[in-house]
Amino acid sequence: MATFISHSPAETEQFGFAWGRQAHAGLVIALSGELGAGKTQLVRGLARGLGATTRVHSPTFTLVNEYPGGRLTLFHLDLYRLEGPEQIHTAGLDEFFHPGGVTVIEWAERLETAGSISTPAALWRARIEVLGETERRITYEDSGA
């Protein structure tokens, strides 16, 4: 496990940018953290690091946003409104767990109960915790990178 302390939204985005520069096809990033922790901010940086130029929005109501145009396509999923494995499967999200590009999953803790979803070959996990008004602790690990 590693930890990064971000002191501003810009630093969180820069952290994501560094991840985007390292990302490779097939990578899945499982993000968790409370509302307003900065998950989407990190994804904005990741998209920039991949070279995507479109504006990143939280996919809470669409479930999946796709950002092509960079060196790899970014698939941005949000499981906030889904409860349990049946809804994840019914929503057709399984295909994004083994992407041709990079997938980021907000509210990834909802996958813990999804049982039959196979683990991606390259999975990075990150948790963002609110420490103060602009300060965040990002704890992360990667397996299969």
Sequence and secondary structure as in RCSB ss.txt:
>XXXX:A:sequence
MATFISHSPAETEQFGFAWGRQAHAGLVIALSGELGAGKTQLVRGLARGLGATTRVHSPTFTLVNEYPGGRLTLF
HLDLYRLEGPEQIHTAGLDEFFHPGGVTVIEWAERLETAGSISTPAALWRARIEVLGETERRITYEDSGA
>XXXX:A:secstr
 EEEEESSHHHHHHHHHHHHHH  TTEEEEEE  TTSSHHHHHHHHHHHHT  S     TTTSEEEE SSSS EE
EEE TT  HHHHHHHTT GGGGS SSEEEEETGGGGGG TTS   SEEEEEEEEE SSS EEEEEEEE  
